[in-house]
Amino acid sequence: MAEEDDTAIRILQSLRGKICEAKNLGPVSGPNRQGNLCTFSTISLDQEEVFRTKVFDKSVSPFYGEDFYFEIPRPFQCLSFYVYTKSVFQRDLPVGKVSIRKDDLCKYSGKEDWFSLHPVDPNSEVQGKVHLEMKLNEVITENGSVGQHLLVRIIECQGLPLINGQNCDPYATVSLVGPARSDQKKTKVKKKTSNPHFEETFFFEVTRSSSYSKKSHFQVEEEDIEKLEIKVDLWNNENLAQDVFLGETRVPVKILRNDHIHKAWYLLQPKGNGSKCKSDDLGSLRLKLTYIEDTVLPSACYTPLCNLLLKSPDVKPISASAAHILGDICRERYEAVLPMVRLLLHHNRFVPFVSAVAVLELDNTQEANTIFRGNSLATRCIDDMMKIVGKNYLAVTLKPVIDEICESNKTCEIDPIKLKEGDNVEVNKENLQGYVQKVFSSITQSSASCPPLMCDVFRSLRHLACKRFPADPHVQYSAVSSFVFLRFFAVAVLSPHSFQLRSHHPDPEISRTLTLISKTIQTLGSWGSLSKKLSSFKETYMYDFFKSFQEDKCIEKVKKFLDEISSNISKGSSGLEDAVVLKEGEVQKRGQGKKRLGKKNFKKRWLRVTNRELSYHKHKGKEALCIINVKNIQAVEKLDESAFNRKNMFQVIHSEKPLYVQAGNCVEACEWLEVLGQVSRCNEGRLSSFHPSNYTSGAWQCCKITNNNAPGCKPCTTTMLANLQLDIDCDREAERIFSLLSSNDTKLQNMEDACASMAVYQGPQREQEEYSKFTIQEPKETFQTLKQLRNIMKELQTQHNIRSDTTAQYGSLDNPIVGKTS
């Protein structure tokens, strides 16, 4: 996590959701017939695509089922979802789009809705802002009349869209338009930039009647001033083709009075004269969206809240602790526990806390065979911990076999009702058995890779379960298998895309295969009476299939595996850490000029980073063209757009020449920087400074120093030398906890009232029924914690209120004016 300015406020944005399905997709121009549509969906921040589903074949109502999550690393105006038809011989054709302005995202956050698709009109595909200076001057003309001259200076633009993945060649037209006139002037074309600096001034003559003269050059009446507008259009110069519209803004002349200079940023707008096609004709898209914007205060503001939460494991009883209270009041919101878990993990307080809440749950568990089966605070915390800490463990253990299952695509259906014509159930059963054996063996032989933190939790659960049910010989295993098999491995097999084991949701046939494997793994992993587990299958075909595993001594393998990950026995290790693919994908890489006459142009390459090395390849799966040991990486930093006139670039500085890379979009660039920064942040010899531009024409373009080996002119992004497996922004997690507490303030008040009532009332505990939704063991202790929480919340809200008064001025770069549209 990067160290931040002690006084800085950060606005952090993230988007999570699902592109569920489309229905009744409408007509598309081109050779595709409606019944043969092969479609896919994309997500764009303004006009920059940041996510794409896989192609769904031949359906007007495709089910995409694609989950997505990403940090939003830059300001944006609009979030758009497109549906395209895939074409082999020509470019993909848009069916329609759903556009949601940033300010409206809160209306849909956390909900699942159907959205009508609207036409994709080139004149409405705009983004960016323009900086203008305008002034209306009164002058006396040669014939003695009083006239007005309009000065319009177009200073610069920011955030213009990429055209075909590259920076555009923008120019602007500036017009004075009205009922009886339209004067237009044009700037010079700026090459290869999305942030052009024009600095050009234009003059327009605006004349009106006065006492000096009855007539003027343009015969414009006084009231016509009210109808005049300054119109600024941005275009991309296409040379041999038609220029592409980038956006416009309109400013009424009437706002310019009394020789006052008006200088402001304006948001570019669409033309508003798009297709007349009805949106109902194009179909609809079902989406689930959760947009989160965190206003993160300086670290010192969160110290009291963090300290109160971090002492939770030591509070007696645990139900009176701040962390338990948070889980108690937010029990309906599954995601509410995550920021607390991350905070506890970062400060090494997770194991004592989860052990304490596990004791509380076990005290309320009457039968050993129901241990840790509910959706309790303990199970929710351990679920989240395994997803965070066990990410690489899953990749090492399951990804190779999951990839094989998805890519070989063997038929594994064994349900007689679902068999297709020509299917051989015995062959299918053999295919399924082979896959199950591979998954089962991968899991039971993976104990050496199990993260130490997960082992610590499992060891604690095993000990506590034995203490609670000393007469049950199996509970020591079921306490662990209920998590590692049922809630970890089986779930990852069922939904590999949700655990980053696959990039997309599997198709229906593969998804069915994974469901059958997951069911079998759950049963194999559930320690207990095998005959009882067999009888738990509702489906006869699963009962028959599972019997084939009895002779394979699966129980002994499961028992040995559970012993290894939950006991004090030292796990065997080769001493070599398994290579884990952390990220891979297609990028544009600049030639490094290793040969004297070699070109330094950009080429598509497949970039791949593991916990051992960074490599690039001509294509995915091909031999590496270059390998860089991650221990040799000295810095990973952003590169200024001006270096190569390209957006989303970063550099990997190592012992040889820097590696310059352009990511596909802003989200991808952010992810590459994060992963590479993580894997190299503890390296010896890391640089303290870097050059944010390139060395060309005998000098560094950022600082103009001529020495090629000169130290950098800008400080490197500093990182905390903490747990390499975790990258946790504690201030952000604390802010999310504050937001959760604030949104549940009524429940906190009710809980406080319950504590006060229970502490005072000494009669029969009939009042306890009113507060049964809260866990209150010691009212006085709980009341004290609640008082502390509410005082901390009050102070944090005060800090937010103080800082919210510093909203950017309307018309500034951060708060541009939304002008008129045509």
C-alpha positions in Angstrom: 0.0 0.0 0.0 1.4 3.4 -1.0 2.2 5.8 1.8 -0.1 8.9 1.5 0.3 12.5 2.5 -0.7 12.9 6.1 -3.2 15.6 5.2 -4.5 14.3 1.9 -8.0 13.2 1.1 -8.4 10.4 -1.4 -11.5 9.6 -3.5 -11.4 5.9 -4.2 -13.9 4.3 -6.6 -14.7 0.7 -7.3 -17.4 -1.1 -9.3 -18.7 -4.6 -8.7 -21.5 -6.4 -10.4 -22.7 -8.9 -13.0 -23.8 -8.7 -16.6 -26.6 -11.3 -16.2 -28.4 -11.7 -19.6 -30.0 -10.0 -22.5 -33.4 -10.6 -24.0 -35.2 -10.0 -27.3 -32.1 -8.4 -29.0 -33.3 -6.4 -31.9 -32.4 -6.1 -35.6 -28.8 -5.4 -36.5 -27.7 -4.0 -39.9 -25.3 -6.3 -41.7 -25.1 -9.9 -42.8 -26.2 -11.4 -39.4 -29.6 -12.8 -39.3 -31.5 -12.2 -36.0 -31.7 -15.9 -35.2 -28.0 -16.4 -35.7 -26.7 -13.5 -33.5 -23.4 -14.3 -31.8 -23.1 -11.5 -29.2 -20.9 -10.3 -26.4 -21.2 -7.4 -24.0 -18.6 -4.8 -22.9 -18.2 -2.2 -20.1 -16.8 1.2 -20.9 -15.8 4.1 -18.7 -16.8 7.0 -20.9 -15.5 5.7 -24.3 -12.7 3.4 -22.8 -13.5 -0.3 -22.8 -12.5 -1.9 -19.6 -14.3 -5.3 -19.6 -15.6 -7.8 -22.2 -17.6 -11.0 -21.8 -17.0 -14.0 -23.9 -19.1 -14.5 -27.1 -22.5 -16.2 -26.7 -23.5 -18.2 -29.8 -26.7 -17.9 -31.8 -29.3 -16.5 -29.4 -31.4 -13.3 -29.2 -31.7 -13.8 -25.5 -28.1 -14.8 -24.4 -27.2 -15.6 -20.8 -23.8 -14.0 -20.1 -23.5 -14.6 -16.3 -20.3 -12.6 -16.1 -19.2 -11.2 -12.7 -16.8 -8.2 -12.7 -14.9 -6.2 -10.2 -12.4 -3.4 -10.7 -11.0 -0.3 -9.1 -11.7 2.8 -11.1 -8.4 4.7 -11.3 -9.6 8.0 -12.9 -12.5 10.4 -13.0 -15.3 9.5 -15.3 -18.6 10.9 -16.5 -20.5 7.9 -17.7 -20.6 4.1 -17.3 -21.8 2.3 -20.4 -22.7 -1.3 -21.2 -22.7 -2.3 -24.9 -24.0 -5.4 -26.7 -22.2 -6.2 -29.9 -22.7 -8.9 -32.6 -19.5 -10.7 -33.5 -18.6 -10.6 -37.1 -15.9 -12.7 -38.8 -15.4 -10.7 -42.0 -16.0 -7.1 -40.7 -15.8 -5.1 -37.5 -18.2 -6.0 -34.7 -21.6 -4.2 -35.0 -23.3 -2.6 -32.0 -26.8 -3.8 -31.1 -27.4 -1.1 -28.4 -26.1 0.3 -25.2 -27.1 1.2 -21.6 -25.5 4.4 -20.4 -25.6 5.5 -16.7 -24.2 8.9 -15.7 -21.9 8.7 -12.6 -24.3 10.8 -10.6 -27.1 8.3 -11.2 -25.2 5.2 -10.3 -26.3 5.4 -6.6 -29.9 4.8 -7.8 -29.0 1.3 -9.0 -26.2 0.4 -6.5 -26.8 -3.0 -5.0 -29.8 -3.8 -7.1 -30.5 -6.0 -10.1 -32.5 -4.3 -12.9 -33.5 -4.7 -16.5 -32.3 -1.8 -18.7 -33.6 -1.0 -22.2 -30.9 -0.9 -24.9 -30.6 2.4 -26.7 -29.1 3.1 -30.2 -25.4 3.6 -30.5 -25.0 6.9 -32.3 -21.5 8.1 -33.1 -22.6 11.7 -32.3 -23.4 10.6 -28.8 -20.2 8.8 -28.0 -18.3 11.6 -26.4 -16.0 12.3 -23.4 -13.6 14.9 -22.1 -13.7 18.6 -21.2 -12.6 21.8 -22.7 -11.1 24.9 -21.1 -12.4 28.2 -22.5 -11.9 31.9 -21.9 -14.5 34.4 -23.2 -15.0 38.1 -23.1 -17.4 40.5 -24.7 -15.9 43.9 -25.5 -17.7 47.1 -26.5 -16.0 49.1 -29.2 -16.6 52.1 -31.5 -16.5 51.1 -35.1 -15.1 53.2 -38.0 -18.6 54.6 -38.9 -19.1 55.7 -35.3 -21.5 53.0 -34.2 -21.1 51.1 -31.0 -20.4 47.5 -31.6 -19.3 44.5 -29.6 -16.4 42.1 -30.3 -16.4 38.6 -28.8 -13.1 37.1 -27.8 -13.0 33.3 -27.5 -9.8 31.6 -26.4 -9.7 27.8 -26.5 -7.0 26.9 -24.0 -6.8 23.2 -23.8 -8.8 19.9 -23.6 -8.5 16.9 -21.2 -9.6 13.3 -21.5 -10.5 13.1 -25.1 -11.2 9.5 -26.2 -8.8 7.1 -27.8 -9.5 6.4 -31.5 -8.9 2.8 -32.5 -6.9 2.3 -29.3 -4.6 5.3 -30.0 -4.4 9.0 -29.1 -6.4 11.1 -31.4 -5.4 14.0 -33.7 -7.8 16.6 -32.3 -8.7 20.1 -33.5 -11.6 22.4 -32.5 -14.0 24.6 -34.4 -15.3 27.7 -32.7 -18.6 29.2 -33.9 -20.9 32.1 -33.1 -24.4 30.9 -34.0 -27.8 32.5 -33.9 -31.0 32.7 -35.8 -29.5 34.7 -38.7 -25.8 33.9 -38.5 -23.2 31.2 -38.1 -19.5 32.2 -38.2 -17.0 29.4 -37.8 -13.2 29.4 -37.2 -10.8 26.5 -36.7 -7.7 25.7 -34.6 -4.7 23.8 -35.8 -4.6 20.0 -35.6 -2.7 18.6 -32.6 -1.0 15.3 -33.2 -1.4 12.1 -31.1 -2.7 13.5 -27.9 -5.9 13.2 -25.7 -5.0 16.3 -23.8 -4.3 18.9 -26.5 -3.0 22.5 -25.6 -4.4 24.8 -28.3 -3.9 28.3 -26.8 -5.6 29.9 -29.8 -7.8 33.1 -29.7 -10.6 34.0 -32.1 -12.5 37.2 -32.5 -16.1 37.6 -33.6 -17.9 40.9 -34.4 -21.2 41.2 -32.7 -23.0 44.5 -33.7 -26.2 46.1 -32.4 -28.1 49.3 -32.9 -27.2 52.4 -30.9 -27.6 56.1 -30.6 -24.5 56.5 -32.8 -26.0 54.8 -35.8 -29.3 53.5 -37.0 -27.8 50.6 -38.9 -24.9 48.2 -38.2 -23.0 45.8 -40.3 -25.0 42.7 -39.2 -28.4 44.3 -38.5 -28.7 42.4 -35.2 -31.3 43.7 -32.8 -30.8 44.1 -29.1 -33.0 41.1 -28.2 -31.0 38.8 -30.6 -28.1 38.9 -28.2 -30.2 36.6 -26.1 -30.2 34.0 -28.9 -26.5 34.0 -29.7 -24.4 31.1 -28.6 -20.7 30.2 -28.7 -20.4 26.6 -30.0 -17.1 24.7 -29.6 -16.8 21.3 -31.4 -14.0 18.9 -31.0 -13.0 16.7 -34.0 -10.5 14.0 -34.7 -8.6 14.7 -38.0 -8.9 11.6 -40.1 -7.0 12.8 -43.2 -8.4 10.5 -45.9 -11.6 9.6 -44.1 -14.4 11.7 -42.6 -13.4 13.4 -39.4 -14.8 11.9 -36.2 -16.9 14.0 -33.8 -15.5 14.1 -30.3 -18.0 16.3 -28.5 -19.3 19.9 -28.2 -20.3 22.5 -25.7 -22.5 25.6 -26.1 -22.2 28.8 -24.1 -24.9 31.5 -24.3 -23.4 34.9 -25.1 -25.8 36.6 -22.7 -23.8 35.4 -19.7 -20.9 37.6 -20.9 -21.5 41.1 -19.5 -19.7 44.3 -18.5 -16.3 43.4 -20.0 -16.0 40.5 -17.5 -13.6 37.7 -18.5 -15.4 34.3 -18.2 -12.9 31.5 -17.8 -14.1 28.0 -17.1 -14.0 24.2 -17.9 -16.9 22.8 -19.8 -17.9 19.1 -20.1 -18.2 18.0 -23.7 -21.7 16.9 -24.7 -23.3 14.8 -27.5 -24.9 16.4 -30.5 -28.3 15.0 -29.5 -29.5 14.3 -33.0 -29.0 10.5 -32.9 -31.0 7.7 -34.4 -34.8 7.7 -34.2 -34.9 3.9 -33.5 -37.0 3.1 -30.5 -35.1 1.6 -27.7 -37.9 -1.1 -27.3 -36.8 -2.5 -30.7 -33.3 -3.3 -29.5 -34.0 -5.5 -26.5 -32.9 -5.1 -22.9 -30.0 -6.1 -20.6 -30.2 -7.3 -17.0 -27.4 -5.9 -14.8 -26.4 -6.0 -11.2 -24.3 -3.0 -10.1 -22.6 -1.9 -6.9 -20.7 1.4 -7.2 -18.7 2.5 -4.2 -17.0 5.8 -3.7 -14.9 6.1 -0.6 -13.8 9.5 0.7 -10.8 8.5 2.7 -9.6 11.0 5.3 -6.0 11.3 6.6 -4.8 8.2 8.6 -4.9 10.0 12.0 -8.7 10.4 11.7 -9.1 6.6 11.8 -6.8 5.8 14.6 -9.4 5.7 17.4 -11.7 3.5 15.3 -8.9 1.1 14.4 -7.7 0.9 18.0 -11.2 0.0 19.2 -11.6 -2.7 16.6 -8.2 -4.2 17.1 -8.6 -4.7 20.8 -11.8 -6.8 20.1 -10.1 -10.2 20.6 -9.2 -9.2 24.1 -12.7 -8.0 25.2 -14.6 -10.4 27.5 -17.1 -11.5 26.5 -16.3 -11.2 22.8 -19.9 -10.2 22.1 -19.2 -6.9 23.8 -16.4 -6.0 21.3 -16.6 -3.5 18.6 -15.9 -6.1 15.8 -18.6 -8.4 17.1 -21.1 -5.5 17.3 -20.3 -4.6 13.7 -21.0 -8.2 12.6 -24.1 -8.3 14.7 -25.8 -5.2 13.3 -24.8 -6.0 9.7 -25.7 -9.7 9.7 -28.1 -9.3 6.8 -25.3 -7.8 4.6 -22.8 -10.6 3.8 -20.2 -8.2 2.4 -20.2 -6.1 5.6 -17.7 -8.3 7.4 -15.0 -8.0 4.7 -13.4 -4.7 5.7 -13.2 -5.8 9.3 -11.6 -9.1 8.3 -9.0 -7.2 6.1 -8.2 -4.9 9.0 -7.7 -7.7 11.5 -5.6 -9.6 9.0 -3.3 -6.7 8.3 -2.6 -6.3 12.0 -2.3 -10.0 12.8 -5.4 -10.0 15.0 -7.6 -12.3 12.9 -6.8 -15.7 14.5 -7.5 -14.6 18.2 -10.7 -12.9 17.1 -12.1 -15.7 15.0 -11.2 -18.2 17.7 -13.2 -16.2 20.3 -16.3 -15.9 18.1 -16.0 -19.6 17.3 -16.1 -20.4 21.0 -19.3 -18.4 21.2 -20.9 -20.3 18.3 -19.8 -23.7 19.6 -21.4 -22.9 23.0 -24.7 -22.5 21.1 -24.2 -25.6 19.0 -26.0 -28.7 20.4 -25.1 -31.4 18.0 -21.6 -32.2 16.6 -23.0 -32.9 13.1 -24.2 -29.4 12.7 -20.9 -27.7 13.6 -20.2 -24.5 11.6 -23.0 -25.1 9.1 -24.9 -21.8 9.6 -24.2 -18.3 8.2 -22.7 -17.0 11.5 -20.2 -14.3 12.1 -17.5 -17.0 12.6 -18.2 -18.7 9.2 -18.5 -15.4 7.4 -15.1 -14.2 8.7 -13.4 -17.5 7.8 -15.0 -17.5 4.3 -13.6 -14.0 3.6 -10.2 -14.9 5.1 -9.9 -17.9 2.8 -10.7 -15.9 -0.3 -8.1 -13.3 0.6 -5.3 -15.5 1.9 -6.0 -18.6 -0.1 -6.1 -17.0 -3.6 -2.6 -18.2 -4.7 -3.2 -21.6 -2.9 -6.3 -22.1 -5.1 -4.4 -21.1 -8.2 -1.6 -23.6 -7.5 -3.9 -26.4 -6.5 -6.9 -26.2 -8.9 -6.1 -23.9 -11.9 -4.2 -26.6 -14.0 -7.0 -29.2 -13.6 -9.8 -26.6 -14.1 -8.1 -25.4 -17.3 -7.9 -29.0 -18.5 -11.6 -29.5 -17.8 -12.7 -26.3 -19.5 -10.5 -26.8 -22.6 -10.9 -30.5 -23.2 -14.7 -30.2 -22.9 -15.4 -33.9 -22.4 -19.1 -34.9 -21.9 -19.7 -35.9 -18.2 -23.5 -36.0 -17.9 -24.7 -39.0 -15.9 -28.3 -38.0 -15.2 -30.4 -40.3 -17.5 -33.0 -37.5 -17.9 -30.4 -35.0 -19.2 -28.5 -37.3 -21.6 -28.5 -36.2 -25.2 -29.1 -38.4 -28.1 -25.9 -40.5 -28.9 -24.5 -40.0 -25.3 -22.9 -43.1 -23.7 -23.5 -42.9 -20.0 -20.6 -45.3 -19.2 -18.1 -43.2 -21.2 -19.5 -40.0 -19.5 -19.1 -41.7 -16.1 -15.5 -42.6 -16.9 -14.8 -39.0 -18.0 -16.3 -37.6 -14.8 -14.5 -40.1 -12.6 -11.2 -39.2 -14.2 -11.8 -35.5 -13.5 -12.9 -36.1 -9.9 -9.8 -38.1 -9.3 -7.6 -35.4 -10.6 -9.3 -32.7 -8.6 -9.4 -34.8 -5.4 -5.7 -35.8 -5.8 -4.7 -32.1 -6.4 -6.5 -31.1 -3.2 -5.3 -33.9 -0.9 -1.7 -33.6 -2.0 -1.6 -29.8 -1.5 -1.1 -29.5 2.2 2.5 -28.1 1.7 1.0 -25.1 -0.2 -1.7 -24.3 2.4 -1.0 -20.8 3.7 0.2 -20.8 7.3 -2.6 -18.4 8.4 -5.2 -20.8 7.2 -3.4 -23.7 9.0 -3.5 -21.6 12.2 -7.2 -21.0 11.9 -7.9 -24.7 11.1 -5.7 -25.8 14.1 -7.7 -23.5 16.4 -11.1 -24.8 15.1 -10.0 -28.4 15.5 -8.9 -27.8 19.1 -12.1 -25.9 20.0 -14.4 -28.5 18.4 -12.7 -31.4 20.3 -13.0 -29.4 23.5 -16.7 -28.8 22.9 -17.6 -32.4 21.8 -14.9 -34.6 23.4 -16.9 -37.9 22.9 -17.2 -37.5 19.1 -14.1 -38.9 17.3 -15.0 -37.2 13.9 -15.7 -33.7 15.0 -12.0 -32.7 14.8 -12.2 -33.4 11.1 -15.7 -32.1 10.3 -14.8 -28.7 11.9 -12.0 -28.3 9.3 -13.6 -30.0 6.3 -16.7 -27.9 6.6 -14.5 -24.9 5.6 -11.7 -26.2 3.4 -13.8 -28.6 1.3 -17.4 -27.3 1.5 -16.7 -23.5 1.6 -13.4 -23.3 -0.3 -12.5 -26.0 -2.8 -16.0 -27.1 -3.7 -17.2 -23.5 -4.3 -14.1 -22.7 -6.3 -14.7 -25.7 -8.6 -18.3 -24.7 -9.0 -17.5 -21.1 -9.9 -13.9 -20.8 -11.0 -14.4 -17.4 -12.6 -15.4 -16.0 -9.2 -12.0 -17.0 -7.8 -10.0 -15.8 -10.8 -9.3 -19.3 -11.9 -10.9 -18.6 -15.2 -11.5 -15.3 -17.0 -15.1 -16.0 -18.0 -18.1 -17.9 -16.8 -18.0 -21.4 -18.2 -20.6 -22.4 -20.9 -23.6 -24.5 -19.8 -22.2 -27.9 -20.5 -18.9 -27.3 -18.7 -20.8 -25.6 -15.9 -22.8 -28.8 -15.5 -19.6 -30.9 -15.4 -18.2 -28.6 -12.7 -21.4 -28.9 -10.7 -21.1 -32.7 -10.7 -17.4 -32.6 -9.7 -18.2 -30.1 -6.9 -21.0 -32.3 -5.5 -18.7 -35.3 -5.4 -15.8 -33.3 -3.8 -18.1 -32.0 -1.1 -19.1 -35.5 -0.2 -15.6 -37.0 -0.4 -14.3 -34.2 1.8 -17.0 -34.4 4.5 -15.4 -36.6 7.1 -17.9 -39.0 8.8 -19.7 -42.2 8.0 -19.4 -42.9 4.3 -22.6 -44.9 4.1 -24.4 -42.0 5.7 -23.0 -39.6 3.2 -24.1 -41.9 0.3 -27.6 -41.9 1.6 -27.6 -38.1 1.6 -27.7 -38.0 -2.2 -31.2 -37.3 -3.5 -30.3 -38.4 -7.0 -29.9 -42.2 -7.6 -27.3 -41.6 -10.3 -25.1 -39.7 -7.9 -25.4 -42.5 -5.4 -24.4 -45.1 -8.0 -21.5 -42.9 -9.2 -20.2 -42.3 -5.7 -20.0 -46.0 -4.8 -17.1 -46.4 -7.2 -14.9 -44.3 -4.8 -15.3 -46.5 -1.7 -12.4 -48.8 -2.6 -10.0 -45.9 -3.3 -9.4 -45.2 0.4 -10.6 -41.7 0.0 -11.4 -41.4 3.7 -7.8 -42.1 4.7 -6.5 -39.5 2.2 -9.0 -36.9 3.5 -8.0 -37.6 7.1 -4.3 -37.4 6.3 -4.8 -34.1 4.4 -6.9 -32.6 7.2 -4.3 -33.7 9.8 -1.6 -32.0 7.8 -3.3 -28.6 7.5 -4.7 -28.5 11.1 -2.1 -30.0 13.4 1.3 -29.0 14.7 2.9 -31.6 12.4 5.5 -29.9 10.2 4.5 -30.0 6.5 7.1 -31.3 4.1 8.4 -28.8 1.6 10.8 -29.0 -1.3 12.1 -25.5 -0.3 11.0 -24.2 -3.6 7.9 -22.0 -3.9 5.5 -23.1 -6.6 5.3 -20.7 -9.5 1.9 -18.9 -9.4 0.6 -16.9 -12.4 -0.4 -13.6 -10.9 -1.5 -11.9 -14.1 -1.2 -12.3 -17.8 -2.7 -10.6 -20.9 -2.1 -8.9 -24.2 -0.2 -5.6 -24.2 1.7 -3.3 -26.5 5.4 -3.4 -25.8 8.0 -1.0 -27.1 11.1 -2.5 -28.7 14.1 -2.0 -26.4 16.6 -1.5 -29.2 18.8 -4.3 -28.1 20.4 -4.5 -31.6 22.2 -1.4 -32.9 19.9 -1.1 -35.9 16.9 -2.6 -34.3 13.5 -0.8 -34.5 12.0 0.6 -31.4 8.4 0.4 -32.5 5.4 -1.0 -30.5 4.3 -4.6 -31.0 1.6 -6.8 -29.5 3.0 -9.2 -26.9 1.7 -11.6 -24.3 2.9 -10.4 -20.9 3.0 -12.8 -18.0 4.0 -12.3 -14.4 4.4 -15.1 -11.8 5.8 -14.8 -8.3 9.2 -15.7 -9.8 9.5 -13.9 -13.1 8.1 -11.4 -15.6 8.1 -12.6 -19.2 6.7 -11.6 -22.6 5.9 -13.9 -25.5 4.9 -13.4 -29.1 1.6 -15.1 -28.4 -0.1 -16.8 -25.5 1.5 -20.3 -24.9 4.6 -19.5 -27.0 8.2 -19.6 -25.8 9.3 -16.5 -23.8 11.1 -13.9 -25.8 12.4 -12.2 -22.7 12.5 -13.3 -19.0 13.1 -10.9 -16.1 13.6 -12.3 -12.6 11.2 -10.4 -10.3 14.1 -10.0 -7.8 15.8 -7.8 -10.4 13.0 -5.4 -10.7 14.0 -2.0 -9.2 10.8 0.0 -9.8 7.4 -0.2 -11.5 6.0 3.2 -12.3 3.6 5.1 -14.6 4.9 6.7 -17.7 3.8 10.2 -18.8 1.5 10.2 -21.8 3.9 12.7 -23.5 6.7 10.1 -23.6 5.3 8.2 -26.5 1.9 10.0 -27.1 0.1 6.9 -25.6 -2.2 6.5 -22.7 -2.1 3.8 -20.0 1.7 3.3 -20.2 4.0 2.0 -17.4 7.7 1.1 -17.1 9.5 -1.8 -15.5 12.9 -0.6 -14.4 15.4 -3.4 -13.9 19.1 -4.1 -14.3 19.0 -3.6 -18.1 17.0 -1.1 -20.2 13.6 -0.2 -19.0 10.7 -2.2 -20.3 8.0 0.2 -21.6 4.5 -1.3 -21.8 1.1 0.0 -22.8 -1.9 -1.7 -21.2 -5.3 -2.1 -23.0 -7.1 0.4 -20.7 -6.8 2.4 -17.5 -8.1 -0.5 -15.3 -5.6 -3.0 -16.8 -2.8 -0.5 -16.3 -3.7 -0.1 -12.7 -3.8 -3.9 -12.2 -0.4 -4.4 -13.8 1.1 -1.7 -11.6 -0.4 -3.2 -8.5 0.7 -6.8 -9.2 4.2 -5.9 -10.3 4.6 -3.5 -7.4 3.5 -6.2 -5.0 5.8 -8.9 -6.3 8.9 -6.7 -6.2 8.3 -4.4 -3.3 10.8 -6.2 -0.9 13.6 -6.4 -3.5 17.0 -5.2 -2.6 18.3 -2.3 -4.7 14.9 -0.8 -5.3 15.2 2.8 -6.6 14.1 5.8 -4.6 13.5 7.9 -7.8 12.7 7.5 -11.4 12.2 9.3 -14.7 8.5 9.6 -15.6 9.4 10.1 -19.3 11.9 8.5 -21.8 15.5 9.3 -22.9 15.6 10.5 -26.4 17.5 13.0 -28.6 20.3 13.0 -26.0 18.2 13.9 -22.9 15.6 12.8 -20.5 12.4 14.5 -21.7 11.0 15.0 -18.2 14.0 16.9 -16.7 16.2 17.6 -19.8 19.2 16.1 -18.1 21.6 14.8 -20.7 23.3 12.0 -18.7 21.5 8.7 -19.5 22.5 7.3 -16.2 21.3 10.3 -14.1 19.2 9.5 -11.0 15.5 9.9 -11.5 13.8 13.3 -11.1 10.6 12.1 -9.4 10.3 10.0 -6.1 9.2 6.4 -6.6 5.9 5.1 -5.2 6.8 4.0 -1.7 5.4 0.7 -0.4 5.0 -0.8 3.0 7.2 -3.9 3.6 4.4 -6.0 5.0 2.9 -9.4 4.4 3.5 -10.1 0.7 0.3 -12.0 0.4 -1.9 -9.0 1.4 -2.2 -5.6 0.0 -4.6 -3.9 2.4 -5.4 -0.2 2.6 -6.3 0.1 6.3 -7.6 3.7 6.0 -10.0 2.7 3.2 -11.2 -0.4 5.2 -11.7 1.9 8.3 -13.7 4.3 6.1 -15.9 1.5 4.9 -16.5 0.3 8.4 -17.5 3.9 9.4 -19.9 4.0 6.4 -21.5 0.7 7.5 -21.8 1.8 11.1 -23.4 5.1 10.0 -25.9 3.4 7.8 -26.9 1.2 10.7 -27.0 4.0 13.3 -30.6 3.2 14.2 -29.6 -0.4 15.1 -26.8 0.8 17.2 -29.2 3.1 19.1 -31.6 0.1 19.6 -28.8 -2.1 20.8 -27.7 0.7 23.2 -31.3 1.0 24.5 -31.5 -2.8 24.9 -28.3 -2.8 27.0 -29.5 0.0 29.2 -32.9 -1.7 29.7 -31.3 -5.1 30.5 -28.8 -3.5 33.0 -31.6 -1.7 34.9 -34.4 -4.2 34.8 -33.8 -7.0 37.3 -37.1 -9.0 36.8 -37.8 -11.9 34.5 -36.0 -11.4 31.2 -39.1 -10.9 29.1 -37.6 -7.7 27.6 -34.8 -9.9 26.1 -37.3 -11.0 23.5 -37.6 -7.5 22.0 -33.8 -7.5 21.4 -33.3 -11.2 20.5 -31.7 -10.1 17.2 -28.7 -8.8 19.2 -26.1 -10.9 21.0 -25.9 -9.2 24.4 -24.1 -11.3 27.1 -22.8 -8.5 29.3 -25.1 -5.4 29.0 -22.7 -3.0 30.8 -19.6 -4.0 28.8 -21.6 -3.8 25.5 -23.1 -0.4 26.5 -19.6 1.0 27.1 -18.3 -0.2 23.7 -21.4 1.2 21.9 -20.8 4.6 23.6 -17.2 4.6 22.4 -18.3 3.6 18.9 -20.9 6.4 18.7 -18.4 9.0 20.0 -15.9 8.0 17.4 -18.5 8.0 14.6 -19.6 11.5 15.7 -16.0 12.8 15.4 -15.4 11.1 12.0 -18.6 12.7 10.7 -17.4 16.1 11.9 -14.1 15.6 9.9 -16.1 14.6 6.8 -18.3 17.7 7.2 -15.3 20.0 7.5 -13.8 18.6 4.4 -17.0 18.5 2.4 -17.1 22.3 2.5 -14.2 22.4 0.2 -16.1 21.3 -2.9 -14.4 22.3 -6.2 -15.8 25.5 -7.6 -18.3 25.1 -10.5 -16.4 25.5 -13.7 -13.1 24.2 -12.4 -11.2 21.2 -13.8 -12.7 19.0 -11.1 -16.2 20.3 -11.4 -16.7 21.4 -15.0 -19.9 23.1 -16.3 -22.4 20.9 -18.1 -23.2 23.1 -21.1 -26.3 23.0 -23.4 -26.7 20.4 -26.0 -28.1 20.8 -29.5 
